[in-house]
Amino acid sequence: MNTTTISLAVFILLNALTSSAQFNLTWTKKLDKNNIQIYTAKPAKAAVNAVKAHTLLNTTPDKLLAFLLSPAMHTKNLPNCKYSILLKNNGDTAYYFHQQYDLPWPVTDREVVYLFKVKRLPNKNIAITSGIITDMIPLNKNYIRITEFAAQWQINLVAPNKTEAFYMALANPAGSIPAWFLNIFLVDGPYQSFKSMHDYFNETK
């Protein structure tokens, strides 16, 4: 089994966003490489560890937001994401997505429906929160539906074309994936995904 593919898939399963209250944790740095820092923490009532990632990107907050909200970027840049569609949006503050992930054996494929809520902050900064939507579309018998997520993005402009990105996530991907198995890959997955963002913005700047 390809551990990089598995780890990226695990990280993608965390890619839906809700409240920040669950992230008042004691974080331990696990990796600091290529301007990307990865931390983990053990929530009191969760079997799976939480993950936090931080980096500086050669882009603007608006361009990073566009990247995060683009279904074309999801399927092109998010490993294992074979399908992503914007179901609807309410102006430029709320976006509803449906995604499907083709995960490597022995993990069953997953699907997720979630809401991105975008808040514009002073100085061109952006906060993104969202939550899982469970009843917007029917279940697909070929997938396990993800129903438990908590995460957030904080996107700050720190210099011209230089953006600081913070990401924190905690999720239960459902099904029969052991918590110990998920925890093994919580460092490499976020790192590889953030590295892909660096590559994208370095190529398009």
Residue, then its C-alpha position, 0 to 999 in steps of 0.5 A: m500500500n502506498t503510504t503517501t496516497i493513504s496519508l493524502a487521502v486521510f488529510i482530504l477527509l478532514n477538509a470540511l470546516t466548523s467551529s474553533a472551540q474544539f481547537n483550544l488544545t496543547w499542540t506538539k510540532k511534528l514537522d517543520k520542512n519547506n516552510i510548512q509546520i505541522y502540529t498534532a494534539k489529542p482532544a479529550k473526547a476524540a480517538v483521532n488526533a487533531v491536526k494543525a498546519h501553517t505556512l506562508l504562500n506566494t499569493t494573496p488571500d483572495k487567490l487562496l480563497a478562490f483556490l479553496l472554492s474551486p471544484a476544478m482545483h479540488t479534482k486537480n490538486l486534492p489527491n483522490c478527489k475524483y468528483s467535486i461540484l458546487l451544489k449552490n451558493n448564497g452570494d459570496t459568503a456561503y458555498y455548498f459542495h459535494q465531493q467524492y474520494d476514490l480511496p486506496w484499498p482497503v479503505t472504502d470510498r467516501e463522499v462528503v457534503y459540506l458548507f463553506k462560510v466565508k467571512r471577510l476581515p479587516n486588512k484583506n484577511i479571511a476566515i473560513t468556517s463550515g459544517i457538514i450538511t447531512d440531508m441535502i442530497p440522497l446517500n450513495k450506496n457506493y460510498i460511506r458518507i462523512t458526517e463528523f468534521a470540525a476545522q477552520w482556515q485563517i488566511n492573513l495578508v502579511a506582505p504584498n503577495k505573501t499570505e499566511a495560512f493556518y488550517m486546523a482540523l478534527a474529523n471522524p471519517a466514519g466506517s471501519i478505519p481504526a483511529w491508530f491507522l488514521n493517526i499514523f498519517l496525520v503529519d505526512g498528509p497535511y504536509q503533502s497537501f500544503k506542498s501542493m499548494h506551494d507548487y501551484f502558487n509558485e507556478t502561477k504567480 
